[in-house]
Amino acid sequence: MSQARNHGVDHRPVRPSGNRVAGPGASARRRVVARLAVGAPVLPVLVVAAVVCADLVGGAGMVWLPLLAVGPALAATTNGPRGVLCVGGLAVLVGATLGIRDGVPGRELAAVLSALAAVTLASGLAGVLRGRRERVLAAVRSVAETAQHALLKPVPSTVGPFQVAVRYSAAAAEARIGGDLYALIPTPHGVRLIVGDVRGKGLPAVGTAALVLGVFREAAHDEPDLLAVVDRIERSLARNLGRDDFVTAVVAGYPREGHLEVVNCGHAPPLLVRASGSISAVEPAHPAPPLGLRDLTGHTPARHTLPFADGDQLLLYTDGVTEARDGGRAFYPLAEGLERHVSQEPARTVGALHEELLSHVGGRLHDDAALLLIRKPGPTGAEPDPPGPNAAPAAGARCRS
């Protein structure tokens, strides 16, 4: 045996040809068979088989034959034209066989078979139209995804000194885009970000969101003052929006180490998580109207500067999160959810919040919802462990959101 191994000889018995290991050709055949099995009209064929069994057991002749039309009609909802025609042909063949066996008069049997053929042709046409609609929907989804990536560009997990995580869900699930907006970009004046909510839904809201994000990305690079960035967005919206349209938004910046600037324009207050675990809402000292409505009120937004040290986190969100209701019409308690799930990994925190939000509403949101969390990590090994889920809440942790 050892000598055979040294010369590379294989002394295992040769299997009969019928039991040889399948080669590439056999693998390809198995893949083809698997595809056919996936697209096979199993349920429609089972319906036809059930009619056959009922006829054989009951022997009622014409009573069961019209039910054979259910087979091709059902195939139109699950299969393409080829599957419909196969099921229809099977139904006609079975109907003719059973009709002759049961002694159905020729004229009545011809009427039943003609009806089966007509249902098969109509179902085949319906299958063709369904296939076209599915291809159109797939194309629309592809365009929507491209538009979303152009509008809401993917945010990396690290931007400047921050760890970042984002979750966005559009109420129009098929469109995958909506009126909520967010952006976070490094600039010569520090990292700047925006989270906002456009009044309304649909394509007009998407267009307004695109306008706001385009102006923000340009102004964030050009303007050293964060209030000047907000002013640029306000002027652009005043020129382009209708009288009843507006955008609520929070614009924030990190101009220098340890300091965070926040400008709130009629938006829900961000939630600040200190390294100690305390949670508080960043309420604006001077409330300002949403973007696009300044001329109607005359109030201008104010800049709120707060310390932002290592281990601190800031959660920005849209009202689709805090106004999400469960079956009992209760709002989702975001601050309490953040207290439960806060961690040193923004992606894990935001992911847990998103899953809990979907569970709260029963799996389907009725409004666009966005969550954006930034965290200022400290030196490696110098960060405190996050508070446990059973730890007593610090002062301000039970704030209303």
Secondary structure, DSSP 8 states (H G I E B T S, - for coil): -HHHHHTT---S----GGG----HHHHHHHHHHHHHHHHS-HHHHHHHHHHHHHHHHH--GGGTGGGGGHHHHHHHHHS-HHHHHHHHHHHHHHHHHHHHHHT--HHHHHHHHHHHHHHHHHHHHHHHHHHHHHHHHHHHHHHHHHHHHHHS----SEETTEEEEEEEE-SSTTT---SEEEEEEEETTEEEEEEEEESS-HHHHHHHHHHHHHHHHHHHHH-SSHHHHHHHHHHHHHHHS-TT--EEEEEEEEEETTEEEEEEES----EEE-TTS-EEE---SS----BT-HHHH-----EEEEE--TT-EEEEE-HHHHT-B-TT--B--HHHHHHHH--S-HHHHHHHHHHHHHHHHTS--SS-EEEEEEE---STT-S-----TTS---TTTT---
